[in-house]
Amino acid sequence: MNAVPVLDPARLPFAFEDAVNAGDVDAFLALFTPEATMRTLTGEVLTGPDELRGEALRTVAAGARLTNKARFCLMGDDTALVVVDWNLEATMPDGTRIAPAGTTANVARRSADGSWRFTVLNPLGTV
């Protein structure tokens, strides 16, 4: 899968879904700013490309399948709040199948080239 620039922040969650479902770590990482922060499903906070790559690799290894459903996208200048309902299916390292669901509260920023990337990804929403 080739990383295509996302020109509408409301489309970011669906590009993320595509990257996860394709098992494409590079496309996953291309959707984040270099200094991005991500909160994992376990509540751990990851920052920067190396930690995000580790999470992407774990997600791919789990055979994750993600489904997103848009709630809303609120834009102000070069920043956007993107809220999405999601469902995930994955297999844990011990073989246990999980199927968590929730609502994200994500922040995206427009880059100089006009594309949008996540700067904060929080799948746990307000929890």
N, C-alpha and C positions, 0 to 999 in steps of 0.2 A: 504494500500500500504506500503510495506517495503522499507525503504531507502537503496538503493543499492549504494555502492561507485562508483563514476564516475571516470574512469581511463583515460579518454580522454577529455580534456577541450572543444573540439568541441561538445561533447555530453551534456554538462551542460544545455544549453537552452532547450533541449528536455526532460531532466529529470525534469527541472523546469515546462515545459509545462504539463508533466504527473502529477506532484504534484498538480498544479493549477487545472487542469481538473478533477482530482480525489477528489478535496476538502480536500487534505491531508496536514494539517498544519505542522505536524512533518516532513514529507518528504520535504516540502517547506523549512523549517528552516534548515534541514540537509545539504542543498546545499550551505550554507553560512558559512564563517569563523566566529568565535565568535565576532570579532571586525568589521564585515562587515558594509558597508554603502550602502543604497539604495535610489535612487531618485524616488519619486512617479510620477504618471502621472500629478499630480497637481503642481509638482516642489518642494514639501517638501522633505527634506533630513532626512532620518531615520538612526540611528546608533545603533548597538547592538541588542542582542536577544529579549529584551522586545519590542522595537519599531518595529522590524521586525515581531514578533509574532502578534502584533496588526494589521499590514498591511496584514499579511496572513489571519487573521480572517476576516477582512473587505472584502478581495478578495473572500474568500469562501462564506461569507454571500451574496455577490453580484451574486453568481452563475456564476462566470467568466468562460469563455471558451477561451483558448489561443491557437493560432496557430503560430508556429515559422518556419521561413525559413532561413537556414544558408546562410550567405554571406561569411565570412572567419574567420579563427582562426589563429592568429600569436603568436607563442610561442618563448620565450626566457628564458632558464634555468627553473626556477620554477614559472614563471609568464606567463600569456597568455592574449591577447586581443581577445575578442570574439564579433563579430559583426553579428547581426541577424535582419532580418525584421520580424515584428510581427503584428498580428491582435488579438484584444480582443473583446469579447462581454460580457456585464455585465448589471445587473439591479441595478440602484442607489436606495438608501433608499426610495426615493419618488416614485419609480416605473418606472422612466424613463429608457428606454433601451439605452445604449450607445455602440458604436462600434469604438473605437479609433484604430489607427494603427501607426506604426512608425518603426524606426531603432534603435536598442540598441547599446551602446558602453560599454561593460562590461570587467572587469578585474577579472581574476581567478588566484588562487595560488595553487600550489601543496603542499599537506600536507605531513608530515613525513611518513604516511602510503602509499603514492603514489596516493591517491585520490585527485581530484580537487574540489575546492569550490570557489564560488564567494566571492570576497572581496569588489568589487564595482559593483553594478548593476544600470545601467543608461538607462532606457527604452526610455528616451527622446533624446538619442544620443548627437548630438551637439547643440541641441536647448537650 
